[in-house]
Amino acid sequence: LVTYKKVRRERKSLLEAQTVVQAEDGKVILKKILEIILPIIIGTSVFSIMTFIDLSMITSLLPESLRKLKESGLIDTVPVPEASKLTIDTIATSLKGQYGFQYNTFINIPVSLIIQLAAASIPAIAASVAVNNQQEVGDKIKMIFKLGMIIGVPTSVAFLIFGQPIIGLVLVKGTGGELLSAGAISLIFITIAQLSAAVMQAMGKPLQASIHAIGACLIKVVMNYILIRIPQLHIFGVVYSTTICYIIY
């Protein structure tokens, strides 16, 4: 509002001097705005949508997978202390908590930084696209991907090697380190996906990123259904499907 008032005051004399005025219908303006923002909303909210899908499918599919694992005598392989003494529902709740709280919380730390970097890069690239400076566009895209990888790759390696100790620093009886290590590699592909989506938006092609996001979500559902139902994978199936999903995205 402050910027609007300032610009309006500076341009008032210029606007008053105009002799040709082209009025636009409010519906046309609204349609244009929606055409721009809806693909961007879909593309940037894909991570949250996938998390919601994961938690829903874990609730419905995981107990049966754990039941089969218990029947085969391998229930102690799940990352839950004294799993053989617990009920299936208790184990399923614990694993869902590990994924929903520990895993997602720690993964979201670098992801939130990457998303902010992606958002900040859009005006810079769009400015170069507007003047058709392809060299500058290419240079900015390279720089943005380098900055993104400076965040994504070291964090991915840290989670891969030190998943449990990292969670142990924050939570006294922290569990979920195994999940964090298993999903560490997905950070690299999340970085590429988020930055690519931002580049597409800056170049005026947000629809392509949205189509890929929707396709990735659909594939995520299929991969979850297949992998969670494999008893030996159980909760890890969700983590692996995330990596596959972002590779495709």
N, C-alpha and C positions, 0 to 999 in steps of 0.2 A: 504493500500500500504506500509506503514511504517513497519507494522508487517510482511508482506510478504517478504520484502527485508531483514529484520533482520533474519527471520527463514531461508530464502534461503541461506544467507551467512553462517549461523551456520551449515547447513546440506549439504553444497556443497561437502565437502570432503567425507561424507558418501555416497552421491549419485554417486560420481565419482568412488567409490570403488565397487559399485554393478556390478555384472557380469550378472545377469539375469534381463532383462528389459521386462515388459509387456506393450505394447502400447494399448491405448484404442481409439476407434473411437470417433470423436467429436459428432456425432449424438447420440451415445449411452450415452455419458456424458450428453448431453442436455436433452435427454429423462429422465434420472435419476433425473436431477435437477427439471424438470417440474413435475415429479411424486411427488416430495417432496413439492415444493412451491405452486402448484395450490390448493391442499386441504387446506393448511394453509391460503392462501389468501381468499378462499371462507369462511372458518370458522371464520376468524377474521373480515371480512368485512360485516358480516351478519347484524350488527346493522345499518350500513350506507345503506345497500340495503333495509332493512325494512323501514327506514325513507323515502327513495325515493318512495317506494310503497305506504306508508301512504299518502304522500302529493299528489300523483297522484290520489288516490282514493277519498281523501277529495274533491279535485277540481271537480270531476265528480259526486259524490254521495251526498255531503252535502247540496247543494242548495235545492234539492227536499225534503230532510228530513226536512229542516227548513221551507219550504213552507207548508208542512203538519202540522208542529208544530204551525205555525201562524194561519192556518185555525181552529185549535182546541182551539185557544186563550191562548196558553201556551208559546208564544214566549219570554215572559219576564223571563222565567226560564233559558235561556241561559246566560252564564257568559259574557255578553256584556252590558255595561251601556246604558240605554234607548233603548233597543232593539226594542220595539214596535214602535218607531218613525223612525226606519231605514229600508232601503230596504233589501230584502233577500240577494242580492249580497254583500252589505256592511257588513252584519252580517257574511256571509260565509267567506269573506276576513279577517275580524277581528279574527274569530275563527281559521282560517288557520294560521294567523300570530302568535296567541297565542301558537299554537302547534309547528309551525316550528321554532319560535324564542325563546319565553320564556321557554316553556316546554323542548324542546330538548336541549337548551343551558344549563339549570340548571341540567338536568338529565345527560348530557354528562360530567359534571365536575367529579363526582365520577366514572363514567364509564371509563373515560380516565385513571384515577389512577389504576383502577382494570385491565384494558388492559395492562398497563405497568407492573404491578405486575405479570400478567400472562406470559408476554413475558420474564421477568427476571427469572421466575421459570423454564422455559424450559431447559436451560443448566444444572441447578442443578439436576433436576430429570433425565435428559438424562445421566448424568455422572454415577449416581447410577444404572440406567438400564443397562448401558454398562458393568458394572462389576457384574451384576446380584445380587445386594445386595437388596433383597426384603424388608428387615426390614427398611433400610435407605430410600428406595423409599416411603414406607408407612408413615414414620415419616415426610418426606419432604412434601408429599401431605397434610397431616393433618395440618402442620404448614402454608402452603400456603393458605389453606381454612380458617384457623383461621384469618390470616392477611387480607384476602379478606372480611371476615365477619365483621372485626373491621371497615372497611371502609363502607361496604354496609348497614349493619343493622342500625347503628346510623343515617346515612344519610337518609335512608328510613323513619325512625321514625320522623326525623326532618321535612322532606318534607310532611309527612302525617299530622302532627299537625300544622306546621307553614308555609305551602305553600305560602299563600298570603303575610305574613310579610317578608318572605325571598326575594320574588320578589320585594316587596316594598322598601327594603333596597337599591336595585340597580336602579330600575326604579321609577320615581316620580309618574307616573300614571300607575303603573304596573298592568296588568291583566294577567291572566293565572295561578293564584295561585290555583284555583280549579282543573285545569288539573294536576298541579304538585302534589297535594295531592292525586288525583285519581290514578295517575300512580306511586306513591311512592313505593307500594308493589312490583312492577315489578323489582325494583333495586336488591332485594334479589335474584330473579331468574336469572337476568342478571349476577350477580356476580358468581353464581353457574355455569351458562352456559359458561362464558368466561374462568373461571379457569379450568373447566372440559375439555374444548377444548384444553387448553394449556397442561394439563396432558396427554391427548391422543396423542398430537403431540410429546411430550417428550418421550412417550413410543413407538414411531414409528407407531402410528395408526391414522394419521391425516384424513384418508378417512372416518372413522366412524363419526368424528365430522362434516365433510362436508356434509355427507348424512343427518345428523340430522338438519343441518343448512338449507339445501335446502328444506327438508320436513317442517320445521317450517315456512319458507317463503311462501310456498304454502298454508299452513293452515292459515297463516296471511291474505292472500288475501281473502280466503273464509270467515274468521271471520269478516274482515273489511266490506265485501259486506253485510253480515247479520246484523251486529251491527250498522253501520252508517245509514242504511236505517230505523232503528227504531227511530221515531221522538223524543221520550223521552230521548234517549241516545245521538243522533246527534254526536258531536265531541268526546264525552266521549267514544263512541264505539271504536274509534281508540286506545285510551289509554288502555281500558280493553282488547282488542284483543292482544296488546303487552304483557300484563301479561300472558294471556293464551298461547301465542306463545312461550314465554320463559320457561314456565312450561313444555311444550311439548319438547322443545329443550333440 
